[in-house]
Amino acid sequence: MSTIDELNDMRTKALTEIAAAGDGASLETVRVAYLGKKGELTAILRGLGSLSAQERPIVGKTSNEVRQELEAALDGRRRDLEHVELEAKVSADAVDVTLPGRGRVPGREHLIEMITRQVVEVFIGLGYRIVEGPQVELDYYNFTALNHPPAHPARAATDTFYVRDLEAGDARTTGESDVLLRTHTSPVQVRVMENEEPPIYVLAPGKVFRRDIADPSHLPQFTQVEGLVVDEGITFGDLKGTLDYFCKEMFGHDRKTRFRPHFFPFTEPSAEVDVSCGICGGDGCRFCKYTGWLEILGCGMVDPNVFGYVDIDTERFSGFAFGMGVERIAALKYNIPDLRMLVEGDMRFLRQF
């Protein structure tokens, strides 16, 4: 078979394969088979030097014609395939505007934030204002100025997250550092009393951190709301009236409160506040451990030693402070058996509220 016949047969075969290519990949395979570096037409062109002087111009001309024809066929088929692919994509992505829309579950406030907001709203209604402070705190504000003695257990590294080592020989605390993650929002109260003159009516919500293992009743990070009042003539009766009002606003006006003696380093006298169980109405059940009461917060009159750190005249002024865990309030209000459920991010649980 002559070279011209080979070219004609190759042209017919290539055009047939180009027309049969069903996608871009198949078309590229055909192009490489005939026009690539090792393709059939390329091989013929490389063999022109071995032809006679009479055959060489004819074969060269025919080869160029075949190349041009194949390239044109390839371009045409490529455009056809791209058009088909585009139509398929448009068809697949088409939106039937007559179909009903797909409903999306709207975002909502997290339960912890919701309870924090509700607590804040109650006290704002009583004339309190919101104050904030750093979450990375100094030992002085977190412990010393709140009347914690040097050997107090809360200062131990087993209870508190310390974030910077002390210099050698520095014994200002019994912990590992004088910088820590605050264990309560009470340091905010000290900072306010340092910089402001009474009367003071403030509420300090925020995250706090303790070295607790997460379990049904403890979290290493939780939200606390603490309140402080400093004014002339403040008594324990003012404290009781304030917290009784708060409990009724938060849990319902049919709920009762009781105050039990307790101890906190920064208040004297101190108390823990219970609210009557909403499940049994105070009769006793498994939820309240058959006592009829649920512990919700701690409180007390500000210890005069604390006023001494901030130069407030204890002969003229008195005050009270209280603190509550938002997660515990949420658990008591909605009968949540495990605090970990609040932070695990299970939307099946969170969408209930």
Secondary structure, DSSP 8 states (H G I E B T S, - for coil): --HHHHHHHHHHHHHHHHHH--SHHHHHHHHHHHHSTTSHHHHHHHGGGGS-TTHHHHHHHHHHHHHHHHHHHHHHHHHHHHHHHHHHHHHHH---TTS-----------HHHHHHHHHHHHHHTTT-EE----SEEEHHHHTGGGT--TT-GGGSTTTS-EEE---TT--SSSSS-SEEE-SSSHHHHHHHHHH--S-EEEEEEEEEE-----BTTB-SEEEEEEEEEEETT--HHHHHHHHHHHHHHHH-TT--EEEEEEEETTEEEEEEEEEE-TTTTTS--TTTTTSSEEEEEEEEEE-HHHHHHTT--TTT-EEEEEEEEHHHHHHHHHT-S-GGGGTS--HHHHTT-
